[in-house]
Amino acid sequence: MGVVVKDLDSGDNILLCKGSPEMITARCVDAPADLAKKVEDYSRRGYRVLACSYKTLYEAETTEQHISEIEAGQNYLGLILLNNKVKDNACIVVNKLMYQLEREKLKVIMSTGDDINTGISIAKKCGIIPNGYTIYIGDVVRGELQWRNFDETSPSLSEAIRTNDTTYKLALTGAAYEVARANSTEFKQILCTAAVFGRMSPI
């Protein structure tokens, strides 16, 4: 999301933007090399992470160019961390509700527009992902669905499947969900094991 404001001192028009770190950094010319690692670290701790950027605009840019051209070539400003902690009584309510739903053979999942790691952190606190379960994250790499361990010390997903391990949950990004739905013959099995969907877009 962006807005154009006027600097009253210089008279310049300035584009100010905020959004997901991956969307903002794709439009920046000077994003830090370690930014993705920082975002992942904050997300794993349960923070919602937004990035900010800016660009000085010239008159021709605001009247003659397409919005994608105007947004290109921005300067990175920094990150905003939002910490909306799950309240203890909320966890108790969620756990009771999950128990009642599971008795009726209904599955509880989390679907969020936030980063997948933020979703996993909240899902663990609420009991959507049980304690001690291994988590595998599905994402799209070079157009293909690939799985990685949330905890790098855990065995691979293929090893868990080979040994008939049932103490794991899957977490998928929105892009991974779309690729799995379109191409994977194991889509139904993925849905049965998935607990968290992150960076999902509204229908």
N, C-alpha and C positions, 0 to 999 in steps of 0.2 A: 504494500500500500504506500502511495506517495502523495506528496502535496508540494505545490510550488509557492514559495514565499518570496517577498521582496526584502532585501537588505536595505534598510532605510539610510544607512551610512554611505554605502557604495552605489546603491541603486540597482545592484545585480539581482537577477532572478535566480533563486536557488531551489533545486529539487531536493527534497528530503524524503527518504524512503525507510521503511521498516518492513521486516518480514522474516520468513524462515532463513536461517543462515545459508543454506544451500542456494536459495533463490537470490539472496542479496549478493553473496560472493561471486556468483556467476556473472554479475553485472559490474563488478569492481575490478579496478586495475592494480590495486595494491593490498589485497587481502593477505594477512599474515600466513606464512606457510604452515604454521602449526594450528591454524584455527579449527580445522575439522577435529583434531584431537581434543582441543579445549571444549568444543561443543559437546563431544561425546562424553567427556568427563563430567561436565555439568549435568547433562541429561541423565546419566546413570545415577546421579545423586538426587534425581527427582525434580530438577529445575525445568521450567519452561523457558526456552532460550530463543530470543529474537535478536536479529542483527540490524544495524542501522548504517546508512550510507548517505552521501550527498554529492551534488554536482552543480557547478555554476553553469547556468544556461545563458545562451546568447539569443537575441531576438529571432534570428533565422531558425534556431532549433525549435522554438515554441510554436512557430507558425507553419513551417514547411516540412518537418520531419515526422515520421511515424513514431508512435509511443515507444516501440522497442528500440529505435535508434536514439531517442531522447534518454532512455534509461541506461543505455550502454555507457561504459567509461566512467563509472562513478568512483568516488573515493570512500574507502571503508572508514567508519567512525568507531564502532565498538559493538559490544553485546549488552543486551538487557536481560537480566535474570529475574524470573518471577517464581516465587516460592509459595505455593498454596498448599500447605501441609494437610495431609489427611488427618482429620480429627479422630481421636481414639473411639468416640462413640459412633462415628461413621463406620469404622471398621467392624464394630460389633454388629451394627445394623446390617451391613453388607454380608457378613458371615452368616447371620441368621437367615437372611433372604436367600443366599446361595444354598444353604442347607435345605430350605423348603422347596426351592426350584429343582434341585438335584433329586429330591425324593420323587418329584413328578417327571423325572427323566428329561429335565430342561437344562441346557448348558448355559453357563454364564461366561461371556467374553468381554473384552474391552476393545472398543473401536474409537480412535481419537485422531484428531488432526495434528496432534503434537508429535514430536520426534519419537521414534520407536523405543529408544532407551528410556525416555520419560514415562511412556506408557508401561513399560516393563517394571520400572521402579514403583509406580503406583499400584500396579496389579499385584506385586509381591506383598506390599503393605496391606492390601485389602483381602488377601487370601485367594485371589483369582488364580494366581500361580502358587501352589502349595510350597511350604518350606522344604528345602532339600531337593527340589526338582531342578533338573538341568534345563537350560533355555537355549534354543537354537533360533537364530535370526535369519530370516529369508529376505534377500534383497536382490536387485537386478544389477548384474555386472556385465558390461558389454552385451547387453540384450538378453542375457540368460539368467535364470533363477539360480542363485547360489546360496548355500547355507554356511553360517559361521557360528561359532560358540560365543554366547554372551560371556561365559567364564572360560578363558582360554585353557584352563587346566582340565576341563572336562573332555571326555572322548568325543570323537566326531559323530555327527548324526548317522552316518552310514554304519558306524560301529554300534551305536545304540540300537539301530534297527536289526542289525545282524545278530545281536545277542538277546533280542526280544525284551530290551529294557522298556518299561512302561512309565518310568518316573522322569518324564521330560515333557516339555511344552514347546510349541512353536510360536514364534512372533514374526509377523510379516509386515513389510512396508506396503504402502498403497501400490507402488509399482510392482512389487513382487506378487501381490494378490492378483493384479490384472494379468500378469504373465502366466501365473499358475492356472488361473481360470481359463485362459485361452489355449494353453499348450500342454498342461500336465495331465497325464492319465491318472495321476494319484491325487487329483484335486479334492475329491471327497475325503480321502484319508487325511489330507492336510487340514481340511476344515475340522475334522473330528479331533485333531490334536492341537489346533491353534487356540491360543488364549488371548493374544494381543494383536491388534492391527493398528499400525501407526502411520501418520501422514496420509490418512484417508481423506478423499475429497467427497463433498456432498454430492448426492445423486442429482 
